[in-house]
Amino acid sequence: MNLAFASATELAAGLRARRFGSRELLEMYLRRIEALDGAINAVVVRDVERARAAADAADTALARGQVRGPLHGVPMTVKESFDLAGLPTTWGAPANRDNIAAGTAEAVRRLQDAGAIVFGKTNVPLMLADWQSYNELHGTTANPWDLSRTPGGSSGGSAAALAAGLTGFEFGSDIGGSLRIPAHFCGIYAHKPTWGIVPPAGHWVTPGPRTDISVVGPMGRSAADLQLGLALTAGPDGAEARAWELKLPPCPHADIRGWRVAVLLDTPVCEVDAEVREAVDAVARFLAAEGAQVSWDARPDIDFEAVSRDATLMIRATTSGRMPLADYERFQQERAALSPQDDSYPARFARGIAATHRDWLQAHARRHAMQRAWEQFFSRWDVLLCPAAATPAFAHDHSQPRHERLVTVNGRERPSIDQVFWAGLAGLAYLPATVAPAGRSRAGLPIGVQIIGPVYGDLSCIALAQLLEAGWRGFEAPPLEA
């Protein structure tokens, strides 16, 4: 086993069996960071001395037969946007340079309580608002498979660190594909939980309420890591913990035979490159050959165009509360000047930022109708397989705003912002979604498959990813030297 690319569950088992030590693992990752991360730039905040002390304490405890939890002694990193006591939480914004966290985010604390040793934080785009990961404070993160390309965003540093073997485990967040797109671009696993089941407390530069659509969730080099990370972090916190507990339903299938799988390969709302379609289709055909019931025609009774429109409106409405007043007032003026016929992305963006409460309530009602349609769909199908994004990882492009950037899809230039559809398909309706390796492009870049399930069907999404890992393909390390 190459420890640098082992899964967190494999590392935890090896530690408990005393095949290696926590300090040994930590020093291995630190050496790899020194050798490789100058070019990748994934682990941008490091907490080495506290981590070394924690690793030594974990080794001492294990020698006495004491195991703190399922991740005892496993070194890991977390997305920069999570609070870690004593370290800055900036979201890549220079104005937050001196924002030193007084406490640790709830999900991260739960992982630490399970024995994990957090030794650093990974890069993000400015305010987590991009599918690339670059900012003025920490620079640009590159994809380990091709340094000229992005690892995705906003959990791009997290995915790059895992793919490059710089960390044992990761935890990120997602409002518009921020877990799923980096996993697809970097060839790792990620799970976007059902909204609300993993507490987001401490995932913001200032305290505040839970954010609509946004979730926090695990990333790893195996589907088992996702299952463990979800089990350790899901459940109520604060006042909610006085009244309710979470019990996710188990996956109803022990093997592939009997699964009911719907497949969506493409849509006019966001055209998908042939290489991505072929990879997702190959996964579906593998499942059919193994005995699953697979349909390429089944669809939820929802308006796909409305998914993109309302995802933009509700995500932007959600984020407008933390926008500086001058910027918000500018968008109010832009919205007031819009033609009713203008349905361009900038128009959708402005309408979302400056949405009235009535606008939001009407969009919320449309979302509720979508959720009912999804429930009917999932009464007939266990999961929906679809792309996580329209293309494999694309080249770094910081030349213009995100909505003006283009990507090449089937030989034609298309707006990169179209990806909102594949992110919003699960996000808008609060559905869980797992991304797992599906194949490789002709250029050798990773391609992932998105597995969407019903609300609270998280364990089924992850279980299918585990079956694909065992029978189809799993994590593959990029061609790095260290």
Residue pairs with C-beta under 8 A, 6 or more apart in sequence:
1 10
1 14
2 165
2 477
3 11
3 14
3 20
3 25
3 28
4 28
4 29
4 32
4 165
4 477
4 482
5 165
5 221
5 475
5 477
6 14
6 168
6 221
7 220
7 221
7 222
7 224
7 225
7 475
8 71
8 74
8 76
8 168
8 169
8 220
8 221
8 222
8 225
8 228
8 229
9 222
9 224
9 225
9 228
10 222
11 25
11 74
11 168
12 70
12 71
12 72
12 73
12 74
12 115
14 20
15 21
15 22
15 25
15 58
15 62
15 72
15 73
15 74
16 62
16 67
16 72
18 62
21 55
21 59
21 62
21 73
22 54
22 55
22 56
22 58
22 59
22 62
22 72
22 73
22 74
22 75
22 117
23 52
23 55
23 56
23 59
25 55
25 73
25 74
25 75
25 168
26 51
26 52
26 55
26 75
26 117
26 119
29 75
29 119
29 165
29 166
29 167
29 168
30 48
30 119
31 482
32 164
32 165
32 166
32 482
33 43
33 46
33 120
33 166
35 482
36 144
36 164
36 166
36 480
36 482
37 43
37 164
37 166
39 142
39 147
40 141
40 142
40 144
40 147
40 160
40 161
40 164
40 166
41 123
41 138
41 139
41 140
41 141
41 142
41 157
42 122
42 123
42 141
42 151
42 156
42 157
42 158
42 160
42 161
42 164
42 166
43 77
43 120
43 121
43 122
43 123
43 157
43 161
43 166
43 167
44 80
44 120
44 121
44 122
44 123
44 137
44 138
44 139
44 141
44 157
45 80
45 87
45 88
45 120
45 121
46 119
46 120
47 84
47 86
47 87
47 118
47 119
47 120
47 121
48 119
48 120
50 86
50 119
51 75
51 117
51 118
51 119
51 120
54 117
55 73
55 75
55 117
58 68
58 72
58 73
58 115
58 117
59 73
61 67
61 68
61 72
62 72
62 73
67 115
68 113
68 114
68 115
69 113
69 114
69 115
69 232
70 114
70 115
70 228
70 232
71 111
71 114
71 115
71 116
71 169
71 228
71 232
72 114
72 115
73 115
73 117
74 115
74 116
74 117
74 168
74 169
75 116
75 117
75 119
75 167
75 168
76 111
76 116
76 117
76 118
76 119
76 167
76 168
76 169
76 170
76 171
77 118
77 119
77 120
77 121
77 122
77 158
77 161
77 166
77 167
77 169
77 170
78 84
78 105
78 108
78 118
78 121
78 122
78 158
78 170
78 171
78 172
79 121
79 122
79 124
79 154
79 155
79 157
79 158
79 170
79 171
79 172
79 173
80 89
80 90
80 91
80 92
80 121
80 122
80 123
80 124
80 138
80 157
81 89
81 91
81 124
81 128
81 154
81 173
81 203
81 204
82 89
82 104
82 105
82 107
82 108
82 121
82 171
82 173
82 202
82 203
82 216
83 89
83 101
83 102
83 103
83 104
83 105
83 108
83 202
83 203
84 101
84 104
84 105
84 108
84 118
84 121
85 101
85 102
85 103
85 104
86 100
86 101
87 100
87 101
87 121
88 96
88 97
88 98
88 99
88 100
88 101
89 96
89 99
89 100
89 101
89 204
89 205
90 96
90 97
90 99
90 137
90 205
91 124
91 126
91 127
91 128
91 205
92 123
92 124
92 125
92 126
92 127
92 128
92 135
92 136
92 137
92 138
93 126
93 127
93 135
93 137
93 205
94 136
94 137
96 205
97 137
99 205
101 202
103 202
104 112
104 202
105 200
105 201
105 202
105 203
105 216
106 199
106 200
106 201
106 202
106 237
107 171
107 198
107 199
107 200
107 201
107 202
107 203
107 216
107 233
108 118
108 171
108 202
109 202
110 232
110 233
111 118
111 169
111 171
111 229
111 232
111 233
112 118
114 232
116 169
119 167
120 167
122 141
122 155
122 156
122 157
122 158
122 160
122 161
122 167
122 170
123 133
123 134
123 135
123 138
123 139
123 141
123 156
123 157
123 160
124 133
124 135
124 153
124 154
124 155
124 156
124 157
125 131
125 132
125 133
125 134
125 135
125 153
125 154
125 156
126 134
126 135
126 136
128 153
128 154
128 173
128 175
128 178
129 154
129 319
129 402
130 153
130 154
130 402
131 150
131 152
131 153
131 154
131 177
131 181
131 389
131 402
131 416
131 419
132 140
132 150
132 152
132 153
132 156
132 396
132 397
132 398
133 140
133 141
133 150
133 151
133 152
133 153
133 154
133 156
133 157
133 160
133 182
134 140
134 141
134 396
134 398
140 396
140 398
141 150
141 151
141 156
141 157
141 160
142 148
142 149
142 150
142 151
142 160
142 396
143 149
143 150
143 151
143 152
143 160
143 163
143 185
143 186
143 393
143 445
144 151
144 160
144 163
144 164
144 186
144 478
144 480
145 163
145 186
145 187
145 393
145 444
145 445
145 446
145 478
146 393
146 443
146 444
146 445
148 395
148 396
149 185
149 393
149 394
149 395
149 396
149 445
150 156
150 185
150 393
150 394
150 395
150 396
151 157
151 159
151 160
151 163
151 182
151 185
151 186
151 393
152 159
152 181
152 182
152 183
152 184
152 185
152 186
152 389
152 393
153 178
153 181
153 182
154 172
154 173
154 178
154 182
155 170
155 172
155 173
155 174
155 178
155 179
155 182
155 190
155 219
156 182
156 185
158 170
158 171
158 172
158 182
158 219
159 170
159 172
159 182
159 183
159 185
159 186
159 188
159 190
159 219
160 166
160 182
160 186
161 167
161 170
162 169
162 170
162 186
162 188
162 219
162 220
162 221
163 186
163 187
163 188
163 446
163 477
163 478
164 478
164 480
165 477
165 480
165 482
169 218
169 219
169 220
169 225
169 229
170 218
170 219
170 220
171 216
171 217
171 218
171 219
171 229
171 233
172 178
172 179
172 182
172 190
172 216
172 217
172 218
172 219
173 179
173 200
173 203
173 214
173 215
173 216
173 217
174 180
174 190
174 192
174 214
174 215
174 216
174 217
174 423
174 427
175 211
175 213
175 214
175 215
175 315
175 318
175 319
175 427
176 213
176 311
176 315
176 420
176 423
176 424
176 427
177 388
177 389
177 419
177 420
177 422
177 423
177 427
179 190
179 191
179 192
179 215
179 217
179 219
179 435
180 190
180 192
180 388
180 389
180 423
180 433
180 435
180 448
180 450
181 388
181 389
181 419
181 423
182 188
182 190
182 219
183 189
183 190
183 219
183 388
183 435
183 448
184 387
184 388
184 389
184 392
184 435
184 446
184 447
184 448
184 450
185 389
185 392
185 393
185 445
185 446
185 448
186 393
186 446
187 437
187 446
187 448
187 475
187 476
187 478
188 219
188 220
188 221
188 437
188 475
189 219
189 220
189 221
189 222
189 223
189 225
189 226
189 434
189 435
189 436
189 437
189 465
189 475
190 217
190 218
190 219
190 220
190 226
190 434
190 435
191 217
191 218
191 219
191 226
191 229
191 230
191 432
191 433
191 434
191 435
191 458
191 461
191 462
192 215
192 217
192 426
192 427
192 432
192 433
192 434
193 215
193 216
193 217
193 230
193 234
193 432
193 458
194 215
194 430
194 431
194 432
194 455
194 456
194 457
194 458
195 213
195 214
195 215
195 430
196 210
196 215
196 430
197 234
197 235
197 246
197 248
197 456
197 458
198 215
198 216
198 217
198 230
198 233
198 234
198 235
199 216
199 233
199 235
199 236
199 237
199 238
200 210
200 211
200 214
200 215
200 216
201 237
201 238
203 216
204 211
206 322
208 321
208 322
211 318
211 319
212 314
212 317
212 318
213 311
213 314
213 315
213 318
213 427
213 428
213 430
214 318
216 233
217 226
217 229
217 230
218 225
218 226
218 228
218 229
218 230
218 233
219 225
219 226
219 229
220 226
220 229
221 475
222 469
222 474
222 475
223 434
223 436
223 462
223 463
223 465
223 466
223 468
223 469
224 466
226 434
226 462
226 465
227 459
227 462
227 463
227 466
230 458
230 459
230 462
234 246
234 248
234 458
235 241
235 245
235 246
236 243
236 244
236 245
236 246
248 456
248 458
248 459
249 456
249 457
249 459
249 460
250 459
251 459
251 460
251 462
251 463
251 464
252 382
252 460
253 259
253 382
253 460
253 463
255 290
255 291
255 467
256 287
256 290
256 291
256 292
256 467
256 471
257 290
257 291
257 292
258 291
258 292
258 293
259 287
259 292
259 293
259 382
259 383
259 464
260 292
260 293
260 380
260 381
260 382
260 383
261 284
261 287
261 288
261 292
261 293
261 294
261 295
261 381
261 382
261 383
261 384
261 385
261 464
262 294
262 295
262 298
262 299
262 377
262 381
262 383
262 384
262 385
263 280
263 281
263 284
263 294
263 295
263 296
263 384
263 385
263 386
264 299
264 384
264 385
264 386
265 272
265 277
265 280
265 281
265 296
265 386
265 387
266 272
266 277
267 304
267 421
268 304
269 304
269 305
269 307
269 308
269 418
269 421
270 308
270 390
270 418
270 419
270 420
270 421
270 422
271 390
271 409
271 410
271 414
271 418
272 387
272 390
272 409
273 390
273 391
273 392
273 408
273 409
273 410
274 410
275 391
275 392
275 441
275 442
275 447
276 387
276 389
276 390
276 391
276 392
276 447
277 387
278 439
279 438
279 439
279 440
279 441
279 447
279 449
280 385
280 386
280 387
280 438
280 447
280 449
282 438
282 439
283 385
283 438
283 439
283 449
283 468
283 472
284 294
284 296
284 385
285 294
286 468
286 471
286 472
287 294
287 468
288 294
290 471
295 381
298 377
298 380
298 381
299 377
300 370
300 373
300 374
300 376
300 377
300 384
301 373
301 376
301 377
302 369
302 370
302 373
302 374
304 421
306 366
306 370
307 370
307 421
307 424
307 425
307 428
308 418
308 420
308 421
308 424
309 343
309 348
310 363
310 366
310 367
310 424
310 428
311 420
311 421
311 423
311 424
311 427
311 428
312 345
312 348
312 349
312 352
312 420
312 424
313 348
313 351
313 352
313 355
313 359
313 360
313 363
314 352
314 360
314 363
314 364
314 367
314 428
315 352
315 424
315 427
316 348
316 349
316 351
316 352
316 353
316 355
317 352
317 353
317 355
317 359
317 360
317 363
319 353
320 328
320 331
320 352
320 353
320 354
320 355
323 331
323 353
328 353
328 354
331 349
331 350
331 353
331 354
332 354
334 346
334 350
334 354
335 350
335 351
335 353
335 354
338 347
338 350
338 351
345 403
345 415
345 417
346 403
349 403
351 359
355 363
367 428
367 429
370 428
370 429
371 429
371 430
371 455
374 429
374 431
374 454
374 455
375 454
375 455
377 384
378 453
378 454
378 457
382 453
382 457
382 460
382 464
383 451
383 452
383 453
383 457
383 460
383 461
383 464
384 451
384 452
384 453
385 449
385 450
385 451
385 452
386 422
386 425
386 449
386 450
386 452
387 422
387 449
387 450
388 422
388 435
388 448
388 449
388 450
389 419
389 422
390 407
390 409
390 414
390 418
390 419
390 422
391 407
391 408
391 409
392 441
392 443
392 445
392 446
392 447
393 445
393 446
394 407
394 408
394 416
397 405
399 405
402 416
402 417
403 415
403 417
404 415
405 415
405 416
405 417
406 413
406 414
406 415
406 416
407 413
407 414
407 415
407 416
408 414
422 450
425 431
425 452
426 432
426 433
426 450
426 452
427 433
429 455
430 455
431 452
431 453
431 454
431 455
431 457
432 452
432 453
432 454
432 455
432 456
432 457
432 458
432 461
433 450
433 451
433 452
433 453
433 461
434 450
434 451
434 453
434 461
434 462
434 464
434 465
435 448
435 449
435 450
435 451
436 448
436 449
436 451
436 465
436 468
436 469
437 446
437 447
437 448
437 449
437 469
437 473
437 474
437 475
437 476
438 447
438 448
438 449
438 468
438 472
438 473
439 447
439 473
440 446
440 447
440 476
441 447
446 476
449 468
451 461
451 464
451 465
452 461
453 460
453 461
454 460
469 475
